[in-house]
């Protein structure tokens, strides 16, 4: 009579665990560190003071509030913006080492305008928010930006696009042309999509959502505060 036995069953959890432990043993044997037990070092930063002057005697408090929004959006720690005179502001923050280019991004005017010839149709005050567009896209597709207009901006845009069908318009960021499309129809949705190769989508979203400076700034001084005693 044949004796019945239970079929053999693999304990996959134990097998995988044992394999991982054996591989770790081999890595340690050859001096390779176990990355699972390591933590990534924090990006070092340095306290920096930036002094800038309002170029055209603009409203310092308005500029200060915009700069504070930009620092918050960039997640810079220890940030503060102080008014040191009628025309000068001092920014104190911690900039990641090797990221001094952030200073230019913080101080740029960030003015977005839509023009037809020499006529300004829309400016930064007409935009309520900006978001990347389309929201879902293939990795090879260039990023675009959808600009949502304020109620007043939407009314102006609807009126002007109705009158300018067939005409070329220009979208600019701080005087740099982003695109020059031809208006094919009236746009009454209260939206404007900026897209195409080379569009600085990150900057466009940043400046629209944080706001343009009401007065241009001139950089006066950058100082590593850690060197000052």
C-alpha positions as CSV (number, residue, x, y, z in Angstrom):
1,X,0.0,0.0,0.0
2,X,1.4,3.4,-1.0
3,X,1.8,5.9,1.8
4,X,0.3,9.3,1.2
5,X,2.4,12.4,1.9
6,X,1.5,16.1,1.8
7,X,2.9,17.8,-1.3
8,X,6.0,19.9,-0.7
9,X,5.3,23.6,-0.3
10,X,7.9,26.4,-0.6
11,X,8.0,29.0,2.1
12,X,8.6,31.9,-0.3
13,X,8.8,34.6,2.4
14,X,11.6,32.7,4.2
15,X,13.3,31.9,0.9
16,X,13.4,35.6,-0.2
17,X,14.5,36.7,3.2
18,X,17.3,34.2,3.3
19,X,18.5,35.3,-0.2
20,X,18.5,38.9,0.7
21,X,20.5,38.2,3.9
22,X,23.0,36.1,1.9
23,X,23.5,38.9,-0.6
24,X,24.1,41.4,2.2
25,X,26.6,39.1,3.6
26,X,28.5,38.9,0.3
27,X,28.4,42.7,-0.1
28,X,29.8,43.2,3.4
29,X,32.5,40.5,2.7
30,X,33.7,42.6,-0.2
31,X,33.5,45.9,1.6
32,X,30.4,47.2,-0.2
33,X,28.3,49.3,2.3
34,X,24.6,48.4,2.8
35,X,22.7,51.4,1.3
36,X,19.5,50.4,3.0
37,X,21.0,51.5,6.4
38,X,22.3,54.8,5.0
39,X,20.5,58.1,5.0
40,X,21.0,60.8,2.3
41,X,22.9,63.8,3.6
42,X,21.0,67.0,3.7
43,X,21.9,69.6,1.1
44,X,24.2,72.0,2.8
45,X,23.3,75.7,2.8
46,X,24.6,79.0,3.9
47,X,23.0,82.0,5.4
48,X,23.0,84.8,2.7
49,X,22.0,88.4,2.8
50,X,20.9,90.1,-0.4
51,X,20.5,93.8,-0.6
52,X,18.5,95.3,-3.6
53,X,17.3,98.8,-4.5
54,X,14.0,99.7,-6.1
55,X,15.0,101.2,-9.5
56,X,12.1,103.6,-10.0
57,X,11.1,104.5,-6.5
58,X,8.3,102.0,-6.4
59,X,6.2,100.9,-3.3
60,X,8.7,99.0,-1.1
61,X,6.0,97.2,1.0
62,X,4.3,95.8,-2.1
63,X,7.6,94.5,-3.4
64,X,8.5,93.0,0.0
65,X,5.3,91.0,0.1
66,X,5.9,89.6,-3.3
67,X,9.5,88.6,-2.4
68,X,8.1,86.9,0.7
69,X,5.7,84.8,-1.4
70,X,8.6,83.8,-3.7
71,X,10.8,82.7,-0.8
72,X,8.0,80.7,0.5
73,X,7.3,79.1,-2.9
74,X,11.0,78.1,-3.1
75,X,10.9,76.6,0.4
76,X,14.0,78.5,1.5
77,X,14.5,78.2,5.2
78,X,15.0,81.1,7.6
79,X,13.8,83.7,5.1
80,X,13.0,87.3,6.0
81,X,12.6,90.5,4.0
82,X,13.3,93.8,5.7
83,X,12.9,97.3,4.5
84,X,16.2,99.0,5.4
85,X,15.4,102.4,3.7
86,X,12.8,104.0,1.5
87,X,14.3,102.4,-1.6
88,X,16.3,99.4,-0.3
89,X,15.3,95.9,0.9
90,X,17.4,93.2,2.6
91,X,16.6,89.5,2.2
92,X,18.1,87.1,4.7
93,X,17.7,83.4,3.8
94,X,19.7,80.2,3.5
95,X,20.7,79.4,0.0
96,X,21.8,75.8,-0.9
97,X,25.5,75.8,-1.8
98,X,26.0,76.0,-5.5
99,X,22.6,77.5,-6.1
100,X,23.5,81.2,-6.3
101,X,21.4,81.4,-9.5
102,X,18.3,81.4,-7.2
103,X,19.1,85.1,-6.5
104,X,18.3,86.1,-10.0
105,X,15.1,84.1,-9.9
106,X,14.1,85.8,-6.6
107,X,14.8,89.4,-7.8
108,X,13.5,89.2,-11.4
109,X,10.6,91.4,-12.1
110,X,8.6,88.4,-13.4
111,X,6.2,90.5,-15.6
112,X,4.0,88.5,-18.0
113,X,2.4,90.5,-20.8
114,X,0.3,89.7,-23.9
115,X,0.6,92.3,-26.6
116,X,-0.7,93.1,-30.1
117,X,1.9,95.3,-31.8
118,X,2.5,98.1,-29.2
119,X,-0.7,97.6,-27.3
120,X,-0.7,95.7,-24.0
121,X,-3.8,93.4,-23.9
122,X,-3.0,91.6,-20.6
123,X,-0.4,91.9,-17.9
124,X,0.4,90.0,-14.7
125,X,-2.4,91.7,-12.7
126,X,-4.9,90.1,-15.1
127,X,-3.8,86.5,-14.2
128,X,-5.4,84.7,-11.2
129,X,-3.2,81.5,-11.3
130,X,-1.0,79.3,-13.5
131,X,-0.7,75.6,-13.8
132,X,1.2,73.1,-15.9
133,X,-0.8,71.9,-19.0
134,X,-1.7,69.3,-19.9
135,X,-1.8,67.8,-16.4
136,X,-1.0,64.3,-17.7
137,X,1.3,64.0,-20.7
138,X,4.0,61.8,-22.1
139,X,7.6,62.5,-21.0
140,X,8.6,63.6,-24.5
141,X,6.0,66.3,-24.8
142,X,7.0,69.9,-24.0
143,X,5.4,71.3,-20.9
144,X,2.8,74.1,-21.4
145,X,1.1,76.4,-19.0
146,X,-2.5,77.2,-18.6
147,X,-3.2,80.8,-17.3
148,X,-6.5,81.4,-15.7
149,X,-7.6,85.1,-15.9
150,X,-9.3,87.2,-13.3
151,X,-12.9,88.2,-13.9
152,X,-11.9,91.6,-15.3
153,X,-9.0,90.0,-17.2
154,X,-11.4,87.5,-18.8
155,X,-13.7,90.2,-19.9
156,X,-10.9,92.2,-21.6
157,X,-9.5,89.0,-23.2
158,X,-12.9,88.1,-24.6
159,X,-13.4,91.6,-26.0
160,X,-9.9,92.0,-27.5
161,X,-9.7,88.5,-29.0
162,X,-13.1,89.1,-30.8
163,X,-11.7,92.3,-32.3
164,X,-8.3,90.8,-33.3
165,X,-9.3,87.5,-35.0
166,X,-6.6,86.8,-37.7
167,X,-4.0,89.0,-36.0
168,X,-0.8,87.9,-34.3
169,X,-0.3,88.4,-30.6
170,X,2.9,88.1,-28.5
171,X,3.3,86.5,-25.0
172,X,6.4,87.7,-23.1
173,X,8.0,87.2,-19.8
174,X,10.3,90.1,-18.7
175,X,10.6,91.2,-22.3
176,X,11.5,87.7,-23.7
177,X,9.1,86.4,-26.3
178,X,7.6,83.1,-25.4
179,X,5.3,82.6,-28.4
180,X,3.5,84.7,-31.1
181,X,0.4,82.8,-32.1
182,X,-2.3,84.0,-34.5
183,X,-5.8,84.5,-33.0
184,X,-8.2,82.2,-34.8
185,X,-11.3,82.9,-32.8
186,X,-12.7,84.8,-29.8
187,X,-11.6,83.3,-26.5
188,X,-14.3,83.7,-23.9
189,X,-13.3,80.9,-21.5
190,X,-11.1,83.2,-19.3
191,X,-8.1,81.1,-20.0
192,X,-4.9,81.2,-22.1
193,X,-2.6,78.3,-22.8
194,X,1.1,79.0,-23.4
195,X,2.8,76.1,-25.1
196,X,5.5,75.1,-27.5
197,X,9.2,74.1,-27.5
198,X,11.4,76.1,-25.2
199,X,8.6,77.5,-23.0
200,X,10.1,78.1,-19.5
201,X,7.1,76.5,-17.9
202,X,8.5,76.4,-14.3
203,X,9.4,80.1,-14.4
204,X,6.1,81.1,-15.9
205,X,4.1,79.2,-13.2
206,X,6.3,80.6,-10.5
207,X,6.0,84.2,-11.5
208,X,2.3,84.2,-12.2
209,X,1.4,82.5,-8.9
210,X,3.8,84.5,-6.8
211,X,3.2,87.8,-8.6
212,X,5.3,90.3,-10.6
213,X,7.3,92.9,-8.7
214,X,5.5,96.3,-8.8
215,X,9.0,97.9,-9.3
216,X,12.2,96.4,-10.8
217,X,15.0,95.7,-8.4
218,X,18.7,96.4,-8.8
219,X,21.0,94.0,-7.0
220,X,23.4,95.9,-4.7
221,X,25.1,93.3,-2.6
222,X,25.2,89.6,-1.8
223,X,26.8,88.7,1.5
224,X,27.6,85.3,3.1
225,X,26.3,86.1,6.6
226,X,28.3,83.2,8.1
227,X,31.5,85.1,7.4
228,X,30.3,88.2,9.3
229,X,31.1,88.3,13.0
